[in-house]
Amino acid sequence: MTTRAIEPRMELEANLHMYRQMAKIRAFDEQVNELYKSAKMPGLAHLYIGEEAVAVGVCEALRRDDLITSTHRGHGHCLAKGAAVNRMFAELLGKEPGYCRGKGGSMHIADPETGNLGANAIVGGSAGIATGAALSAKMRGTDQVAVCFFGDGALGQGLLYEVMNMAALWRLPVIYLCENNLYGEYTPCGETIAGDILARPRALGVHAESVDGQDVQAVHATMRRLVERARRGEGPAFLECKTYRYYGHHVGDVNREYRTREEEREWMSKHDPLETLASRLTTQGLADAGVFERILTDVKAEIDGGVQFALAAPYPEPNEVDQDVYA
């Protein structure tokens, strides 16, 4: 199915931190779904539930000053890179304390202080931004690395290949991170992607690998190696993470007639990223069920506090409508 990375035994604290990060992302988006269903959140959101191991495994391999670009399904990327849940919720509700003062919403959250250059509602739209960030890092002589998150649907966008070509020619420190969740909106990727996915970047001379995106340790180990490679000046890389979104394409996609409930149950029961890590640590005798229960309790309190903060927060003043808006 994919090439699995073998993670050296990590410190328990680091493993539990990754579990907490995944649990926070899941609890955050579960609450986002509730806010949508209760008509408290304007617009739509694209939930990251099921894909948590990708964002966490990747971002835990990065430094705070490393850079990422995100996608329309970007809540997990933002949180994994260091965003606070209260300001995230505020942004989704259009409130003034949000990261973009309530003007970005679900699909346009940016947090430069943590190295998040922003989500982008255009499929593949941030590929050029991440590549430009990598060029900037090289020209400034830093050892920063840029990571471009995108879904399998972006493999049909020409911009991606144009910038990978430039990155290969100029040996830029950028990693193209493909979250292949097997569906481009409502169409199986087998009906939209021809040939071998990894053959595409390899044809441009870009180092390419694939990993089990439901295994946070595997993603982290692979990403850490690719980040070190980029810092050494060895050029760009492409990493395909095989993953699965548990919910629909967006919060309004509830019937999901394009895939079966049996397929969903298979992924949820056998490939859940939180259960995979918890089971592994328990089997190894490193932690017991009580540890994970306490983490989930703490996460729930953090999420509940963030929601209440956002609901009580003020909206931006009407006279700010044309401020910080670019076209």
C-alpha positions in Angstrom: 0.0 0.0 0.0 2.6 2.5 1.1 6.2 2.6 2.2 6.2 2.7 6.0 8.8 4.5 8.0 10.2 2.8 11.0 10.3 5.2 13.9 13.1 4.8 16.5 11.7 4.5 20.0 10.9 8.0 21.0 10.6 9.5 24.4 7.2 8.9 26.0 6.7 12.6 26.6 7.1 13.3 22.8 4.6 10.5 21.9 2.0 11.8 24.4 2.4 15.3 23.1 1.7 14.1 19.6 -1.4 12.2 20.9 -2.6 15.4 22.6 -2.1 17.4 19.5 -4.1 14.9 17.4 -6.8 14.8 20.1 -7.0 18.6 20.1 -7.4 18.7 16.3 -10.1 16.1 16.4 -12.0 17.8 19.3 -11.7 21.1 17.6 -13.2 20.0 14.4 -15.9 18.0 16.1 -16.9 21.3 17.8 -16.7 23.1 14.4 -19.3 20.6 13.1 -21.6 21.4 16.1 -21.2 25.1 15.5 -22.2 24.7 11.9 -25.2 22.5 12.7 -26.4 24.9 15.4 -26.1 27.8 12.9 -23.6 29.7 15.0 -20.8 29.5 12.3 -21.2 31.4 9.0 -20.3 29.5 5.8 -18.9 26.0 5.4 -15.9 24.3 6.9 -13.9 21.3 5.7 -13.2 18.9 8.6 -9.8 17.4 9.2 -11.1 14.5 11.3 -9.3 11.2 10.4 -6.2 13.0 9.0 -4.7 14.2 12.3 -1.5 12.1 12.1 -0.4 13.9 9.0 -0.4 17.5 10.3 1.0 16.5 13.7 3.7 14.2 12.4 4.8 16.9 9.9 4.7 19.9 12.2 6.4 18.1 15.1 9.4 17.7 12.8 9.6 21.5 12.1 10.9 24.4 14.1 8.7 27.4 15.0 10.5 29.5 12.4 10.0 26.9 9.6 7.2 27.8 7.3 4.0 26.1 6.1 1.2 26.8 3.7 -2.2 25.3 4.2 -5.4 24.3 2.3 -9.2 24.7 2.5 -9.0 21.7 4.9 -6.5 23.5 7.1 -7.6 23.6 10.8 -5.3 20.7 11.6 -2.3 22.3 10.0 -2.9 25.6 11.9 -3.3 23.9 15.3 -0.3 21.5 14.7 1.9 24.5 13.9 1.0 26.2 17.1 -2.2 28.2 16.7 -4.4 28.7 19.8 -7.9 27.2 19.8 -9.6 30.3 21.1 -8.3 32.5 18.3 -9.1 29.8 15.8 -12.7 29.6 16.9 -12.9 33.4 16.9 -11.8 33.4 13.3 -14.3 30.8 12.2 -17.1 32.8 13.9 -16.0 36.1 12.2 -14.9 37.7 15.5 -12.4 40.4 16.0 -9.8 38.4 18.1 -9.5 35.8 15.3 -6.2 35.4 13.5 -7.4 37.5 10.6 -9.7 39.7 12.6 -12.7 37.5 11.5 -12.2 38.3 7.8 -10.5 35.0 6.8 -12.9 32.5 8.1 -12.3 28.7 8.0 -10.4 28.6 4.7 -8.0 31.6 5.0 -6.4 31.4 8.5 -2.8 32.7 8.7 -0.5 32.9 11.7 2.9 34.2 10.7 4.2 34.2 14.3 4.1 30.4 14.2 5.3 30.2 10.6 1.9 29.6 9.1 1.8 31.6 5.9 -1.9 30.9 5.5 -4.5 28.6 4.2 -5.8 28.9 0.7 -9.2 28.0 -0.8 -7.8 27.6 -4.3 -6.8 24.0 -4.9 -3.0 23.9 -5.1 -3.0 27.7 -4.7 -0.3 27.9 -2.0 2.3 25.9 -3.9 3.9 29.0 -5.3 3.8 30.7 -1.9 5.6 27.9 -0.2 8.2 27.7 -3.0 8.7 31.4 -2.8 9.2 31.2 0.9 11.9 28.5 0.3 13.6 30.7 -2.2 13.6 33.6 0.3 15.1 31.3 2.9 17.9 30.3 0.6 18.6 33.8 -0.6 18.7 35.1 3.1 21.0 32.3 4.0 18.8 30.8 6.8 18.3 27.1 7.2 14.5 27.4 7.3 12.4 24.8 5.5 9.0 25.4 3.9 6.3 22.8 3.7 3.4 23.0 1.2 0.3 21.0 2.3 -2.1 20.0 -0.5 -4.6 17.3 -1.3 -4.6 14.8 -4.1 -6.9 17.1 -6.1 -4.0 19.5 -6.5 -2.2 16.9 -8.6 -4.3 18.1 -11.5 -3.1 21.7 -11.1 -0.3 22.9 -13.4 1.1 25.3 -10.9 2.3 22.5 -8.7 4.6 21.1 -11.5 5.8 24.5 -12.5 7.0 25.3 -9.0 8.4 21.8 -8.4 10.5 22.3 -11.5 11.9 25.6 -10.2 12.5 24.1 -6.8 14.5 21.2 -8.3 16.6 23.6 -10.5 17.4 25.9 -7.7 17.6 23.1 -5.0 15.2 24.9 -2.7 14.4 23.8 0.9 10.8 22.9 0.3 8.8 19.8 0.9 5.6 19.2 -1.1 3.2 17.3 1.2 0.4 15.5 -0.5 -2.4 14.5 1.7 -4.0 11.7 -0.4 -7.3 11.0 1.3 -8.5 9.0 -1.7 -11.2 11.4 -2.8 -11.1 14.7 -4.7 -14.4 16.1 -3.4 -16.8 13.4 -4.5 -14.7 11.5 -6.9 -12.3 8.6 -6.1 -8.8 9.6 -7.0 -8.4 6.5 -9.1 -10.8 8.2 -11.6 -8.8 11.4 -11.7 -5.1 10.6 -11.3 -3.4 8.6 -14.0 -0.2 6.6 -13.4 2.1 6.6 -10.4 1.8 9.7 -8.2 5.5 9.5 -7.1 6.6 9.2 -10.8 5.5 12.8 -11.3 7.9 14.6 -8.9 10.6 12.1 -9.7 10.4 13.1 -13.4 11.4 16.6 -12.3 14.3 15.2 -10.2 12.5 15.8 -6.9 13.1 13.2 -4.2 9.7 11.4 -3.6 8.4 9.0 -0.9 5.1 7.6 0.4 4.1 6.9 4.0 1.2 5.6 6.0 -0.6 8.8 6.9 -2.5 7.2 9.7 0.6 6.4 11.7 1.9 9.6 13.3 5.2 8.0 14.3 5.8 6.9 10.7 5.0 10.4 9.4 7.2 12.1 11.9 10.2 9.9 11.3 10.0 10.3 7.6 9.4 14.0 7.8 12.3 14.6 10.2 14.6 12.9 7.7 13.3 15.0 4.8 13.6 18.2 6.8 17.2 17.4 7.7 17.9 16.7 4.0 16.4 20.1 3.0 18.4 21.9 5.7 21.6 20.4 4.3 20.8 22.0 0.9 19.9 18.8 -0.9 16.9 20.2 -2.5 13.1 19.7 -2.5 11.2 16.5 -1.6 7.7 15.2 -2.2 5.9 13.1 0.5 2.6 11.4 -0.2 0.7 10.6 3.0 -2.1 8.0 2.5 -4.9 9.1 4.8 -8.7 9.3 5.0 -11.3 11.9 6.0 -14.0 10.5 8.2 -16.6 13.1 7.3 -17.7 14.5 4.0 -15.9 16.9 1.7 -17.4 19.8 3.8 -19.8 19.9 6.8 -22.8 20.0 4.4 -21.8 16.8 2.7 -23.6 14.4 5.0 -24.9 11.6 2.7 -21.5 10.8 1.0 -23.1 8.6 -1.7 -19.8 8.4 -3.5 -18.4 5.9 -0.9 -19.8 3.2 1.3 -20.4 3.1 5.0 -18.5 -0.2 5.1 -15.4 1.6 3.8 -15.7 4.3 6.4 -16.0 1.8 9.2 -13.0 -0.1 8.0 -10.8 3.0 8.1 -12.2 4.2 11.4 -11.9 0.8 13.2 -8.5 -0.3 11.8 -6.6 2.8 10.8 -7.6 5.5 13.3 -4.5 7.6 14.1 -5.3 8.2 17.8 -6.1 4.6 18.5 -3.1 3.4 16.6 -0.7 5.4 18.7 -2.5 4.7 22.0 -2.6 1.0 21.3 1.1 0.9 20.5 2.2 2.8 23.6 -0.1 0.6 25.7 1.2 -2.6 24.2 4.8 -1.5 24.8 4.0 -0.9 28.4 4.8 2.8 28.2 1.3 4.1 29.1 -2.0 2.9 30.3 -5.6 3.9 29.4 -5.8 6.4 32.3 -3.1 8.5 30.7 -5.1 8.9 27.5 -8.3 9.5 29.4 -6.7 12.4 31.2 -5.4 13.9 28.0 -8.8 13.8 26.4 -10.3 15.4 29.5 -7.8 18.2 29.4 -8.3 18.7 25.7 -12.1 18.9 26.1 -11.7 21.6 28.7 -9.4 23.6 26.4 -11.8 23.3 23.5 -14.8 24.2 25.6 -13.0 27.3 26.8 -12.0 28.3 23.3 -15.6 28.0 22.1 -16.9 30.2 25.0 -14.2 32.7 24.3 -15.2 33.0 20.6 -19.0 33.1 21.3 -18.5 36.0 23.7 -15.9 37.9 21.6 -17.0 41.0 19.7 -17.3 41.4 16.0 -14.9 43.8 14.2 -16.1 47.4 13.9 -18.0 48.0 10.6 -15.5 50.7 9.6 -12.8 48.0 9.5 -14.4 46.4 6.5 -11.8 47.6 4.0 -8.8 47.2 6.2 -6.3 44.4 5.7 -8.1 43.2 2.6 -6.1 42.7 -0.6 -7.1 41.9 -4.1 
